[in-house]
Amino acid sequence: MPVRAARTRRRALSLTSLIDVIFLLLLFFMLTSTFTRFSEIRLSAAGAGASAPTDDARPLFLRLGAERLTLNASETTLDALEGEIAGLMDGTTTLLVSAAAEVTSQRLVDLLVALDGIPDLSVVVLE
């Protein structure tokens, strides 16, 4: 006599608990997320008809490297940069920033944040 294996019926998988878990995760991430900006950097693009600096105003030149920072061909640090620029400024001054190819965008942002606190300083980032 042949032995028959008991036939088990498969139940339909209920997705209700899975949807509840997804909803709870979505709710958790929405409530714990922060949508504020920690810091902002004001950038302005040169427009048509922008005037060139006068002959009297001598711009400062800053070269930004991955490890080095030079201001008018003298090496400096990011912490001492504000004091050195303040010593070289004569009224409203333009600072030309040249970034080397290996410079990360975070390093450039750190520099721009440090320069943002200097009054009467116009920063131009060269390509």
C-alpha positions in Angstrom: 0.0 0.0 0.0 1.4 3.3 -1.1 2.2 5.8 1.7 0.9 9.2 1.0 2.6 12.2 2.4 0.4 14.6 4.1 -0.3 17.5 2.0 0.3 20.8 3.6 -1.5 23.9 2.4 0.5 27.0 2.0 -1.0 30.0 3.7 -1.1 33.3 1.9 1.6 35.7 3.2 0.1 38.6 5.0 1.8 41.9 4.2 0.0 43.9 6.9 2.8 43.5 9.5 5.4 44.4 6.8 3.5 47.6 5.9 3.3 48.5 9.6 7.0 48.1 10.0 7.8 50.2 6.9 5.4 52.9 8.2 7.0 53.0 11.6 10.5 53.3 10.0 9.3 56.1 7.7 7.8 57.9 10.6 11.0 57.5 12.7 13.3 58.8 10.0 11.0 61.8 9.3 10.9 62.8 12.9 14.6 62.4 13.6 15.8 64.1 10.4 17.1 67.7 10.5 16.4 70.0 7.6 18.3 73.0 8.8 21.5 74.3 7.2 24.5 74.2 9.5 26.4 77.0 7.6 26.0 78.8 4.4 28.6 80.5 2.2 27.5 83.4 0.1 28.7 83.1 -3.5 28.2 85.5 -6.3 28.9 85.1 -9.9 30.4 87.9 -12.0 27.9 89.4 -14.3 28.3 91.2 -17.6 29.7 94.7 -17.3 31.4 94.1 -14.0 34.0 96.7 -13.4 37.7 95.8 -13.0 39.6 96.9 -9.9 41.2 100.3 -10.1 45.0 100.6 -10.7 45.4 101.8 -7.1 43.9 98.7 -5.5 46.5 95.9 -5.4 44.8 92.5 -5.1 46.2 89.9 -2.7 47.0 86.5 -4.1 46.2 83.3 -2.2 47.3 79.9 -3.5 45.5 77.0 -1.9 47.1 73.6 -2.0 46.2 70.3 -0.4 48.6 70.8 2.4 50.0 74.3 1.8 48.5 77.8 1.9 50.5 80.8 0.6 49.5 84.4 0.7 51.5 86.7 -1.6 54.2 84.0 -1.9 54.7 83.6 1.9 53.5 80.4 3.5 50.8 80.7 6.2 48.2 78.6 8.0 44.4 78.7 8.0 44.3 79.9 11.6 46.7 82.8 11.0 45.3 83.8 7.7 42.8 86.4 9.0 45.4 88.3 10.8 47.8 88.4 7.9 45.2 89.6 5.5 44.1 92.3 7.9 47.7 93.5 8.1 47.9 93.7 4.3 44.6 95.3 3.6 44.3 98.9 2.6 40.6 99.8 2.5 38.4 97.5 0.3 40.7 94.7 -1.0 40.3 92.0 -3.6 41.6 88.5 -2.7 42.4 86.2 -5.7 42.2 82.5 -4.7 43.9 79.9 -6.9 43.2 76.3 -5.9 45.5 73.5 -7.0 44.1 70.5 -8.8 44.4 68.2 -5.8 42.4 70.5 -3.4 39.2 69.0 -2.1 36.0 71.0 -2.0 35.9 70.7 1.8 39.3 72.5 2.0 38.0 75.2 -0.3 34.9 75.6 1.8 36.9 75.8 5.0 39.0 78.6 3.5 35.9 80.5 2.3 34.3 80.2 5.8 37.5 81.6 7.3 37.5 84.5 4.8 33.8 85.3 5.3 34.5 87.0 8.6 36.9 89.6 7.2 35.1 92.9 6.5 35.8 94.9 3.2 37.3 91.8 1.6 36.1 90.7 -1.9 37.0 87.1 -2.7 37.4 85.9 -6.2 38.0 82.2 -6.8 40.0 81.6 -10.0 39.5 78.6 -12.2 
